[in-house]
Amino acid sequence: MAGGVESEFGLNPLLLVDGGEKSKEYELSAPTLGLRPVVEWALNQIFFVGAEWGFMWQDIDQINQKTPDEKRIVMLPHARARLDFPLSCRLVLEAVFAFGPNFWTKWRGVDANVGSRMMGLGYRFSAGLRFLVNTKVDLLFGIGYQQEYGYGDTDLQLTQVPIQIGMRTHF
């Protein structure tokens, strides 16, 4: 069993707001920030399955002009699968795929959708390197692709390139 925390820095976040005939695309002014606790179980030496609960903060200045410098939080409880490819005794190439629901929540009075909360689906995949510090602790770095969809009166689609840095422990 392994557990850890990954931080995320989402580059080039693009938010598509689909309100029927009034669709608009926003390139968010700041990268998204995320934090993701993770737990995994080994099925064999290279394949792991688990769960993660991500928290992503979005800067929504362009969308909500009334309250600048506001952030919205999106919660991402996803199932995940990871493949490990050992390169040396301390360096591992890993690939991760995560899929699951998301919750676009209200944050500091800003609605994810006009007047309501939203729920949707999303996925993320990434590839990266993991450095084994000792037999219990790993440091990891990865880059990937992520899409999150929110459904309601107005549909939302967030697309970004996340850079991940994290730490994992084995117990």
MIGU-125224 format. One record per atom (N, C-alpha, C): residue in one letter; x, y, z; atom name; residue number from 1. Coordinates in Angstrom, 2 decimals. Example, Ala and Ser with C-alpha at 12.3 -4.5 7.8 and 13.67 -1.06 7.14 Angstrom:
# residues 2
R   residu      east     north        up   atome   num
R        A     13.19     -5.69      7.80       N     1
R        A     12.30     -4.50      7.80      CA     1
R        A     13.20     -3.30      7.80       C     1
R        S     12.85     -2.25      7.08       N     2
R        S     13.67     -1.06      7.14      CA     2
R        S     12.90      0.03      7.87       C     2
# end
This chain:
# residues 171
R   residu      east     north        up   atome   num
R        M      0.84     -1.18      0.00       N     1
R        M      0.00      0.00      0.00      CA     1
R        M      0.89      1.24      0.00       C     1
R        A      0.45      2.24     -0.72       N     2
R        A      1.20      3.50     -0.79      CA     2
R        A      0.23      4.66     -0.64       C     2
R        G      0.71      5.73     -0.07       N     3
R        G     -0.08      6.95      0.06      CA     3
R        G      0.81      8.14     -0.17       C     3
R        G      0.22      9.23     -0.55       N     4
R        G      1.03     10.40     -0.80      CA     4
R        G      0.21     11.64     -1.06       C     4
R        V      0.93     12.70     -1.36       N     5
R        V      0.31     13.98     -1.69      CA     5
R        V      1.00     14.50     -2.94       C     5
R        E      0.19     14.94     -3.89       N     6
R        E      0.71     15.54     -5.12      CA     6
R        E      0.20     16.97     -5.21       C     6
R        S      1.07     17.87     -5.59       N     7
R        S      0.62     19.24     -5.86      CA     7
R        S      0.59     19.42     -7.37       C     7
R        E     -0.24     20.33     -7.81       N     8
R        E     -0.45     20.50     -9.24      CA     8
R        E     -0.44     21.98     -9.60       C     8
R        F      0.19     22.26    -10.72       N     9
R        F      0.27     23.62    -11.26      CA     9
R        F     -0.23     23.51    -12.69       C     9
R        G     -1.48     23.94    -12.95       N    10
R        G     -2.10     23.76    -14.27      CA    10
R        G     -1.75     24.88    -15.23       C    10
R        L     -1.00     24.56    -16.26       N    11
R        L     -0.59     25.55    -17.25      CA    11
R        L     -1.63     25.71    -18.34       C    11
R        N     -1.75     26.92    -18.86       N    12
R        N     -2.63     27.24    -19.97      CA    12
R        N     -4.07     26.76    -19.75       C    12
R        P     -4.67     27.06    -18.58       N    13
R        P     -6.04     26.61    -18.36      CA    13
R        P     -7.02     27.32    -19.29       C    13
R        L     -7.84     26.55    -19.94       N    14
R        L     -8.82     27.06    -20.89      CA    14
R        L    -10.19     26.61    -20.41       C    14
R        L    -11.10     27.55    -20.19       N    15
R        L    -12.44     27.24    -19.69      CA    15
R        L    -13.46     27.60    -20.75       C    15
R        L    -14.20     26.60    -21.21       N    16
R        L    -15.27     26.80    -22.17      CA    16
R        L    -16.59     26.82    -21.41       C    16
R        V    -17.30     27.92    -21.49       N    17
R        V    -18.60     28.08    -20.85      CA    17
R        V    -19.64     27.97    -21.96       C    17
R        D    -20.44     26.90    -21.91       N    18
R        D    -21.40     26.62    -22.97      CA    18
R        D    -22.81     26.89    -22.46       C    18
R        G    -23.35     28.03    -22.81       N    19
R        G    -24.70     28.39    -22.42      CA    19
R        G    -25.65     28.33    -23.61       C    19
R        G    -25.52     27.30    -24.42       N    20
R        G    -26.34     27.18    -25.63      CA    20
R        G    -25.77     28.07    -26.72       C    20
R        E    -26.54     29.09    -27.12       N    21
R        E    -26.08     29.99    -28.17      CA    21
R        E    -25.08     31.02    -27.65       C    21
R        K    -24.95     31.13    -26.32       N    22
R        K    -24.04     32.11    -25.73      CA    22
R        K    -22.78     31.43    -25.19       C    22
R        S    -22.11     30.67    -26.00       N    23
R        S    -20.89     30.00    -25.58      CA    23
R        S    -19.72     30.97    -25.62       C    23
R        K    -18.82     30.81    -24.67       N    24
R        K    -17.65     31.68    -24.62      CA    24
R        K    -16.47     30.88    -24.08       C    24
R        E    -15.29     31.17    -24.60       N    25
R        E    -14.08     30.50    -24.17      CA    25
R        E    -13.20     31.50    -23.44       C    25
R        Y    -12.71     31.11    -22.26       N    26
R        Y    -11.85     31.98    -21.46      CA    26
R        Y    -10.50     31.31    -21.27       C    26
R        E     -9.44     32.05    -21.54       N    27
R        E     -8.11     31.59    -21.16      CA    27
R        E     -7.86     32.21    -19.80       C    27
R        L     -7.85     31.39    -18.76       N    28
R        L     -7.75     31.92    -17.41      CA    28
R        L     -6.42     32.64    -17.22       C    28
R        S     -6.45     33.76    -16.50       N    29
R        S     -5.28     34.62    -16.39      CA    29
R        S     -4.17     34.02    -15.54       C    29
R        A     -4.52     33.10    -14.66       N    30
R        A     -3.51     32.50    -13.78      CA    30
R        A     -3.62     30.98    -13.87       C    30
R        P     -2.53     30.29    -13.65       N    31
R        P     -2.58     28.83    -13.64      CA    31
R        P     -3.49     28.33    -12.52       C    31
R        T     -4.06     27.16    -12.70       N    32
R        T     -4.82     26.55    -11.61      CA    32
R        T     -3.83     25.95    -10.63       C    32
R        L     -4.23     25.87     -9.39       N    33
R        L     -3.41     25.26     -8.35      CA    33
R        L     -4.18     24.08     -7.79       C    33
R        G     -3.48     23.00     -7.49       N    34
R        G     -4.17     21.82     -7.00      CA    34
R        G     -3.38     21.08     -5.94       C    34
R        L     -4.12     20.31     -5.15       N    35
R        L     -3.55     19.45     -4.13      CA    35
R        L     -4.34     18.16     -4.16       C    35
R        R     -3.64     17.03     -4.11       N    36
R        R     -4.30     15.75     -4.32      CA    36
R        R     -3.74     14.69     -3.38       C    36
R        P     -4.45     14.33     -2.28       N    37
R        P     -4.07     13.16     -1.49      CA    37
R        P     -4.38     11.89     -2.29       C    37
R        V     -3.49     10.89     -2.19       N    38
R        V     -3.58      9.68     -3.00      CA    38
R        V     -3.35      8.45     -2.12       C    38
R        V     -4.09      7.38     -2.40       N    39
R        V     -3.81      6.07     -1.78      CA    39
R        V     -3.86      5.02     -2.90       C    39
R        E     -2.92      4.06     -2.86       N    40
R        E     -2.82      3.06     -3.92      CA    40
R        E     -2.49      1.69     -3.35       C    40
R        W     -2.91      0.65     -4.07       N    41
R        W     -2.60     -0.73     -3.73      CA    41
R        W     -1.92     -1.38     -4.93       C    41
R        A     -0.89     -2.17     -4.66       N    42
R        A     -0.16     -2.85     -5.73      CA    42
R        A     -0.88     -4.12     -6.13       C    42
R        L     -1.14     -4.29     -7.42       N    43
R        L     -1.68     -5.55     -7.93      CA    43
R        L     -0.54     -6.49     -8.31       C    43
R        N      0.57     -5.91     -8.73       N    44
R        N      1.82     -6.64     -8.95      CA    44
R        N      2.95     -5.61     -8.85       C    44
R        Q      4.12     -5.90     -9.36       N    45
R        Q      5.25     -4.98     -9.18      CA    45
R        Q      5.18     -3.74    -10.06       C    45
R        I      4.37     -3.76    -11.11       N    46
R        I      4.31     -2.58    -11.98      CA    46
R        I      2.92     -1.95    -12.10       C    46
R        F      1.87     -2.60    -11.63       N    47
R        F      0.51     -2.08    -11.80      CA    47
R        F     -0.12     -1.80    -10.44       C    47
R        F     -0.62     -0.56    -10.27       N    48
R        F     -1.23     -0.12     -9.03      CA    48
R        F     -2.61      0.48     -9.32       C    48
R        V     -3.54      0.29     -8.41       N    49
R        V     -4.85      0.93     -8.50      CA    49
R        V     -5.10      1.67     -7.20       C    49
R        G     -5.92      2.71     -7.28       N    50
R        G     -6.17      3.47     -6.07      CA    50
R        G     -7.20      4.55     -6.26       C    50
R        A     -7.16      5.50     -5.35       N    51
R        A     -8.12      6.61     -5.35      CA    51
R        A     -7.37      7.89     -4.99       C    51
R        E     -7.93      8.99     -5.45       N    52
R        E     -7.38     10.30     -5.12      CA    52
R        E     -8.55     11.25     -4.93       C    52
R        W     -8.33     12.25     -4.10       N    53
R        W     -9.33     13.30     -3.92      CA    53
R        W     -8.61     14.62     -4.15       C    53
R        G     -8.80     15.17     -5.34       N    54
R        G     -8.10     16.40     -5.71      CA    54
R        G     -8.91     17.63     -5.39       C    54
R        F     -8.20     18.70     -5.12       N    55
R        F     -8.77     20.02     -4.92      CA    55
R        F     -8.07     20.96     -5.89       C    55
R        M     -8.85     21.64     -6.74       N    56
R        M     -8.27     22.55     -7.73      CA    56
R        M     -8.87     23.94     -7.53       C    56
R        W     -7.99     24.94     -7.44       N    57
R        W     -8.43     26.32     -7.31      CA    57
R        W     -8.23     27.02     -8.64       C    57
R        Q     -9.29     27.68     -9.11       N    58
R        Q     -9.25     28.41    -10.39      CA    58
R        Q     -9.40     29.89    -10.12       C    58
R        D     -8.63     30.69    -10.83       N    59
R        D     -8.76     32.14    -10.80      CA    59
R        D     -9.79     32.52    -11.86       C    59
R        I    -10.90     33.13    -11.43       N    60
R        I    -12.00     33.37    -12.37      CA    60
R        I    -12.27     34.86    -12.56       C    60
R        D    -11.21     35.67    -12.60       N    61
R        D    -11.37     37.13    -12.76      CA    61
R        D    -12.16     37.50    -14.01       C    61
R        Q    -11.84     36.87    -15.16       N    62
R        Q    -12.49     37.26    -16.41      CA    62
R        Q    -13.97     36.91    -16.42       C    62
R        I    -14.34     35.87    -15.70       N    63
R        I    -15.73     35.41    -15.72      CA    63
R        I    -16.58     36.24    -14.77       C    63
R        N    -16.05     36.49    -13.59       N    64
R        N    -16.80     37.21    -12.57      CA    64
R        N    -16.15     38.58    -12.37       C    64
R        Q    -16.55     39.56    -13.14       N    65
R        Q    -15.94     40.89    -13.10      CA    65
R        Q    -16.28     41.65    -11.82       C    65
R        K    -17.36     41.26    -11.12       N    66
R        K    -17.80     42.00     -9.95      CA    66
R        K    -16.83     41.85     -8.78       C    66
R        T    -16.22     40.68     -8.63       N    67
R        T    -15.32     40.44     -7.50      CA    67
R        T    -13.98     39.94     -8.03       C    67
R        P    -13.06     40.83     -8.35       N    68
R        P    -11.76     40.40     -8.86      CA    68
R        P    -10.97     39.63     -7.81       C    68
R        D    -10.00     38.89     -8.27       N    69
R        D     -9.14     38.07     -7.42      CA    69
R        D     -9.90     37.00     -6.65       C    69
R        E    -11.00     36.54     -7.19       N    70
R        E    -11.75     35.45     -6.58      CA    70
R        E    -11.31     34.12     -7.16       C    70
R        K    -11.43     33.09     -6.37       N    71
R        K    -11.07     31.74     -6.80      CA    71
R        K    -12.28     30.84     -6.64       C    71
R        R    -12.34     29.82     -7.47       N    72
R        R    -13.38     28.80     -7.37      CA    72
R        R    -12.66     27.48     -7.10       C    72
R        I    -13.27     26.63     -6.29       N    73
R        I    -12.68     25.33     -5.99      CA    73
R        I    -13.48     24.24     -6.71       C    73
R        V    -12.75     23.31     -7.28       N    74
R        V    -13.35     22.13     -7.91      CA    74
R        V    -12.79     20.92     -7.18       C    74
R        M    -13.67     20.04     -6.69       N    75
R        M    -13.23     18.82     -6.01      CA    75
R        M    -13.29     17.66     -7.00       C    75
R        L    -12.25     16.82     -6.97       N    76
R        L    -12.07     15.77     -7.96      CA    76
R        L    -11.82     14.41     -7.30       C    76
R        P    -12.86     13.70     -6.87       N    77
R        P    -12.65     12.35     -6.35      CA    77
R        P    -12.56     11.36     -7.51       C    77
R        H    -11.36     10.89     -7.79       N    78
R        H    -11.14     10.03     -8.96      CA    78
R        H    -10.56      8.68     -8.57       C    78
R        A    -10.88      7.68     -9.36       N    79
R        A    -10.19      6.39     -9.29      CA    79
R        A     -8.95      6.53    -10.18       C    79
R        R     -7.90      5.78     -9.86       N    80
R        R     -6.67      5.92    -10.64      CA    80
R        R     -5.97      4.59    -10.83       C    80
R        A     -5.19      4.54    -11.90       N    81
R        A     -4.35      3.38    -12.20      CA    81
R        A     -2.96      3.92    -12.51       C    81
R        R     -1.93      3.20    -12.06       N    82
R        R     -0.55      3.64    -12.30      CA    82
R        R      0.28      2.47    -12.78       C    82
R        L      1.10      2.73    -13.78       N    83
R        L      2.08      1.75    -14.28      CA    83
R        L      3.47      2.26    -13.97       C    83
R        D      4.33      1.39    -13.45       N    84
R        D      5.72      1.73    -13.16      CA    84
R        D      6.65      1.02    -14.12       C    84
R        F      7.66      1.75    -14.58       N    85
R        F      8.69      1.18    -15.45      CA    85
R        F     10.05      1.54    -14.84       C    85
R        P     10.66      0.64    -14.05       N    86
R        P     11.94      0.95    -13.41      CA    86
R        P     13.03      1.23    -14.45       C    86
R        L     13.74      2.33    -14.27       N    87
R        L     14.85      2.69    -15.14      CA    87
R        L     16.19      2.35    -14.50       C    87
R        S     16.26      2.46    -13.18       N    88
R        S     17.44      2.08    -12.41      CA    88
R        S     16.96      1.71    -11.01       C    88
R        C     17.88      1.49    -10.09       N    89
R        C     17.45      1.10     -8.75      CA    89
R        C     16.78      2.25     -7.99       C    89
R        R     17.00      3.50     -8.40       N    90
R        R     16.40      4.64     -7.72      CA    90
R        R     15.48      5.49     -8.59       C    90
R        L     15.39      5.21     -9.87       N    91
R        L     14.62      6.04    -10.79      CA    91
R        L     13.55      5.20    -11.50       C    91
R        V     12.30      5.68    -11.46       N    92
R        V     11.17      4.95    -12.04      CA    92
R        V     10.39      5.89    -12.96       C    92
R        L     10.09      5.43    -14.15       N    93
R        L      9.18      6.13    -15.05      CA    93
R        L      7.79      5.64    -14.72       C    93
R        E      6.84      6.57    -14.53       N    94
R        E      5.48      6.15    -14.19      CA    94
R        E      4.47      6.83    -15.09       C    94
R        A      3.37      6.13    -15.32       N    95
R        A      2.24      6.65    -16.10      CA    95
R        A      0.99      6.51    -15.24       C    95
R        V      0.19      7.56    -15.15       N    96
R        V     -1.00      7.57    -14.31      CA    96
R        V     -2.21      7.96    -15.16       C    96
R        F     -3.32      7.25    -14.96       N    97
R        F     -4.60      7.61    -15.56      CA    97
R        F     -5.62      7.68    -14.44       C    97
R        A     -6.35      8.80    -14.34       N    98
R        A     -7.38      8.98    -13.32      CA    98
R        A     -8.68      9.41    -13.99       C    98
R        F     -9.80      8.91    -13.45       N    99
R        F    -11.11      9.19    -14.03      CA    99
R        F    -12.13      9.21    -12.91       C    99
R        G    -13.08     10.14    -12.99       N   100
R        G    -14.14     10.14    -12.00      CA   100
R        G    -14.98     11.40    -12.02       C   100
R        P    -15.85     11.54    -11.02       N   101
R        P    -16.73     12.71    -10.96      CA   101
R        P    -15.96     13.94    -10.48       C   101
R        N    -16.60     15.10    -10.65       N   102
R        N    -16.06     16.34    -10.10      CA   102
R        N    -17.21     17.19     -9.59       C   102
R        F    -16.90     18.05     -8.66       N   103
R        F    -17.90     18.93     -8.05      CA   103
R        F    -17.39     20.36     -8.13       C   103
R        W    -18.08     21.18     -8.91       N   104
R        W    -17.73     22.60     -9.08      CA   104
R        W    -18.49     23.34     -7.99       C   104
R        T    -17.80     23.76     -6.97       N   105
R        T    -18.47     24.29     -5.78      CA   105
R        T    -18.43     25.81     -5.74       C   105
R        K    -19.25     26.34     -4.85       N   106
R        K    -19.28     27.77     -4.60      CA   106
R        K    -18.05     28.11     -3.77       C   106
R        W    -17.43     29.24     -4.03       N   107
R        W    -16.25     29.65     -3.27      CA   107
R        W    -16.33     31.15     -3.03       C   107
R        R    -16.40     31.55     -1.80       N   108
R        R    -16.47     32.96     -1.41      CA   108
R        R    -17.58     33.70     -2.14       C   108
R        G    -18.73     33.08     -2.21       N   109
R        G    -19.88     33.73     -2.82      CA   109
R        G    -19.94     33.66     -4.33       C   109
R        V    -18.97     33.00     -4.97       N   110
R        V    -18.98     32.90     -6.42      CA   110
R        V    -19.52     31.54     -6.80       C   110
R        D    -20.57     31.52     -7.60       N   111
R        D    -21.15     30.26     -8.03      CA   111
R        D    -20.37     29.69     -9.20       C   111
R        A    -20.27     28.36     -9.22       N   112
R        A    -19.68     27.67    -10.36      CA   112
R        A    -20.57     27.85    -11.57       C   112
R        N    -21.84     27.82    -11.35       N   113
R        N    -22.82     28.01    -12.40      CA   113
R        N    -23.79     29.06    -11.87       C   113
R        V    -24.41     29.79    -12.70       N   114
R        V    -25.28     30.87    -12.24      CA   114
R        V    -26.38     30.28    -11.36       C   114
R        G    -26.26     30.50    -10.06       N   115
R        G    -27.29     30.09     -9.12      CA   115
R        G    -27.27     28.64     -8.70       C   115
R        S    -26.34     27.80     -9.13       N   116
R        S    -26.37     26.40     -8.70      CA   116
R        S    -24.98     25.80     -8.68       C   116
R        R    -24.87     24.72     -7.93       N   117
R        R    -23.63     23.95     -7.95      CA   117
R        R    -23.70     22.98     -9.11       C   117
R        M    -22.54     22.49     -9.53       N   118
R        M    -22.51     21.59    -10.68      CA   118
R        M    -21.76     20.32    -10.32       C   118
R        M    -22.06     19.30    -11.09       N   119
R        M    -21.35     18.04    -10.99      CA   119
R        M    -21.02     17.61    -12.40       C   119
R        G    -19.96     16.88    -12.57       N   120
R        G    -19.58     16.43    -13.90      CA   120
R        G    -18.63     15.26    -13.85       C   120
R        L    -17.92     15.05    -14.93       N   121
R        L    -16.94     13.98    -15.05      CA   121
R        L    -15.65     14.57    -15.58       C   121
R        G    -14.57     13.88    -15.28       N   122
R        G    -13.29     14.34    -15.78      CA   122
R        G    -12.28     13.22    -15.82       C   122
R        Y    -11.17     13.50    -16.50       N   123
R        Y    -10.08     12.54    -16.56      CA   123
R        Y     -8.76     13.29    -16.61       C   123
R        R     -7.71     12.57    -16.26       N   124
R        R     -6.36     13.12    -16.26      CA   124
R        R     -5.40     11.98    -16.55       C   124
R        F     -4.41     12.25    -17.37       N   125
R        F     -3.32     11.29    -17.51      CA   125
R        F     -2.01     12.05    -17.47       C   125
R        S     -0.99     11.37    -16.97       N   126
R        S      0.31     12.01    -16.84      CA   126
R        S      1.41     10.97    -16.92       C   126
R        A      2.59     11.45    -17.20       N   127
R        A      3.80     10.63    -17.20      CA   127
R        A      4.85     11.41    -16.44       C   127
R        G      5.70     10.69    -15.73       N   128
R        G      6.70     11.40    -14.95      CA   128
R        G      7.77     10.48    -14.41       C   128
R        L      8.67     11.07    -13.68       N   129
R        L      9.76     10.35    -13.05      CA   129
R        L      9.59     10.37    -11.54       C   129
R        R      9.94      9.25    -10.93       N   130
R        R      9.88      9.12     -9.49      CA   130
R        R     11.26      8.73     -8.99       C   130
R        F     11.75      9.46     -8.00       N   131
R        F     13.05      9.18     -7.41      CA   131
R        F     12.83      8.52     -6.05       C   131
R        L     13.41      7.35     -5.84       N   132
R        L     13.27      6.62     -4.59      CA   132
R        L     14.33      7.11     -3.61       C   132
R        V     13.91      7.92     -2.65       N   133
R        V     14.83      8.49     -1.66      CA   133
R        V     15.38      7.39     -0.77       C   133
R        N     14.48      6.52     -0.27       N   134
R        N     14.85      5.34      0.51      CA   134
R        N     13.77      4.29      0.30       C   134
R        T     13.71      3.28      1.11       N   135
R        T     12.73      2.20      0.87      CA   135
R        T     11.30      2.62      1.19       C   135
R        K     11.12      3.74      1.85       N   136
R        K      9.77      4.18      2.24      CA   136
R        K      9.29      5.46      1.56       C   136
R        V     10.18      6.29      1.06       N   137
R        V      9.79      7.61      0.56      CA   137
R        V     10.24      7.80     -0.89       C   137
R        D      9.32      8.31     -1.73       N   138
R        D      9.61      8.64     -3.13      CA   138
R        D      9.26     10.10     -3.38       C   138
R        L     10.01     10.74     -4.25       N   139
R        L      9.68     12.07     -4.74      CA   139
R        L      9.31     11.93     -6.21       C   139
R        L      8.30     12.67     -6.66       N   140
R        L      7.87     12.50     -8.05      CA   140
R        L      7.66     13.83     -8.74       C   140
R        F      7.82     13.78    -10.07       N   141
R        F      7.62     14.93    -10.93      CA   141
R        F      6.97     14.43    -12.21       C   141
R        G      5.90     15.09    -12.65       N   142
R        G      5.22     14.64    -13.87      CA   142
R        G      4.56     15.78    -14.61       C   142
R        I      4.18     15.49    -15.84       N   143
R        I      3.44     16.43    -16.67      CA   143
R        I      2.36     15.64    -17.40       C   143
R        G      1.23     16.26    -17.68       N   144
R        G      0.15     15.50    -18.28      CA   144
R        G     -0.86     16.36    -19.02       C   144
R        Y     -2.08     15.85    -19.07       N   145
R        Y     -3.20     16.49    -19.75      CA   145
R        Y     -4.44     16.22    -18.92       C   145
R        Q     -5.32     17.23    -18.77       N   146
R        Q     -6.50     17.08    -17.93      CA   146
R        Q     -7.69     17.78    -18.56       C   146
R        Q     -8.85     17.11    -18.51       N   147
R        Q    -10.12     17.73    -18.90      CA   147
R        Q    -11.15     17.43    -17.83       C   147
R        E    -11.87     18.46    -17.42       N   148
R        E    -12.94     18.33    -16.44      CA   148
R        E    -14.19     18.98    -17.03       C   148
R        Y    -15.30     18.27    -16.95       N   149
R        Y    -16.57     18.75    -17.49      CA   149
R        Y    -17.55     18.95    -16.34       C   149
R        G    -18.29     20.05    -16.37       N   150
R        G    -19.34     20.31    -15.41      CA   150
R        G    -20.65     20.50    -16.15       C   150
R        Y    -21.71     19.86    -15.65       N   151
R        Y    -23.00     19.89    -16.35      CA   151
R        Y    -24.05     20.57    -15.49       C   151
R        G    -24.86     21.41    -16.11       N   152
R        G    -25.93     22.12    -15.43      CA   152
R        G    -26.67     22.98    -16.43       C   152
R        D    -27.23     24.10    -15.96       N   153
R        D    -27.88     25.04    -16.88      CA   153
R        D    -26.89     25.54    -17.92       C   153
R        T    -25.66     25.73    -17.46       N   154
R        T    -24.55     26.11    -18.32      CA   154
R        T    -23.49     25.04    -18.17       C   154
R        D    -23.00     24.49    -19.25       N   155
R        D    -21.96     23.46    -19.18      CA   155
R        D    -20.59     24.10    -19.19       C   155
R        L    -19.67     23.52    -18.43       N   156
R        L    -18.31     24.01    -18.36      CA   156
R        L    -17.35     22.91    -18.79       C   156
R        Q    -16.27     23.30    -19.42       N   157
R        Q    -15.21     22.36    -19.79      CA   157
R        Q    -13.87     23.03    -19.52       C   157
R        L    -13.09     22.44    -18.61       N   158
R        L    -11.76     22.95    -18.30      CA   158
R        L    -10.73     22.02    -18.92       C   158
R        T     -9.80     22.58    -19.68       N   159
R        T     -8.71     21.82    -20.28      CA   159
R        T     -7.41     22.48    -19.85       C   159
R        Q     -6.43     21.65    -19.42       N   160
R        Q     -5.16     22.21    -18.99      CA   160
R        Q     -4.04     21.19    -19.08       C   160
R        V     -2.82     21.68    -18.96       N   161
R        V     -1.62     20.84    -18.92      CA   161
R        V     -1.06     20.95    -17.50       C   161
R        P     -1.32     19.94    -16.64       N   162
R        P     -0.85     20.04    -15.27      CA   162
R        P      0.60     19.55    -15.10       C   162
R        I      1.35     20.28    -14.31       N   163
R        I      2.67     19.84    -13.87      CA   163
R        I      2.51     19.41    -12.42       C   163
R        Q      2.97     18.20    -12.09       N   164
R        Q      2.78     17.66    -10.75      CA   164
R        Q      4.12     17.45    -10.06       C   164
R        I      4.13     17.78     -8.78       N   165
R        I      5.27     17.51     -7.91      CA   165
R        I      4.68     16.90     -6.65       C   165
R        G      5.27     15.82     -6.17       N   166
R        G      4.69     15.20     -5.00      CA   166
R        G      5.64     14.30     -4.25       C   166
R        M      5.09     13.69     -3.21       N   167
R        M      5.82     12.76     -2.37      CA   167
R        M      4.92     11.58     -2.06       C   167
R        R      5.49     10.40     -2.07       N   168
R        R      4.74      9.18     -1.80      CA   168
R        R      5.48      8.36     -0.75       C   168
R        T      4.74      7.69      0.12       N   169
R        T      5.35      6.81      1.10      CA   169
R        T      4.71      5.43      0.99       C   169
R        H      5.46      4.41      1.32       N   170
R        H      5.00      3.02      1.26      CA   170
R        H      4.84      2.49      2.67       C   170
R        F      3.71      1.85      2.92       N   171
R        F      3.47      1.27      4.25      CA   171
R        F      2.74     -0.03      4.14       C   171
# end
